[in-house]
Amino acid sequence: MVELIVGKKGKGKTKVLLDKVNGAIKEANGSIVYLDKSAKHMYELNNKVRLIDVSGYPIKNADEFVGFVCGIISQDHDLEQIYLDSFLTTAKLEGQDVTNTLEQLSAVGEKFNVKFVVSMSLDKEEVPASLQDKIITAL
């Protein structure tokens, strides 16, 4: 399952994502991972959330990013949710179509019972029609 938080840069998507992840930790039975382009938000996250700074890994394209996410899922059988901040940057998708990558993540999420909450710097109108129903917050 994939949920999207969309809006232009500077609209407050990260704050919405942080509030969501910190609220989810109270009810989670398993673990939660937060992927970001830096460790800047480390102190805003509940200490039970595992922050991964993706910029430290040699990811060159979206396929490698999906493989990276699969590696995270494979090593933690209790993983329930993955929060992806700055998705277009971390997944190397700036200026590209996000449909295929989000469909891959959705398929992985279904198979391994992991929920993805993704923030990306696109206006609601820029999100492909096939993904419009996944938008939970548009800023």
C-alpha positions, 0 to 999 in steps of 0.5 A: 500500500502506498499513500502520497503527500504532495505539494510544491517545495516549501509547502510543509510536506515534511512536517505532515510526514513527521507528524504522521510517523510520530503518531503511527509509532504509538500504535505500531506493533512492528518497526518503522523506518524513515528514509530521507535525503539527510539526517536533518530531521533526526531530532524531530523523530521519535527515537523508536523510528529508524532514520536512514540517510539515503544520501550515504548510499551509492544509489544511481537510479530508481531501480537501485532505490527500489532494490535498496528498499527491498534490502531494508524490508528483507532484513527486518521481518517486523517492518510495518511502515516505511516513510519516504521524505523527499521521494523524488530526490532519494529515488533519483526521479526528479523530472521523471515519471514516478508511476512505475517506481510507485507501482513497484513499491506498492507491489512490494508493500502488498507482498511483504505487508509494508505500508509506504507513506511518500512525500514528493514535491509535485502539485496534485495536478502533476501526479499521474491520473493512475495515482490520484486515488493514493493522495492522502494530503495535497498542500 
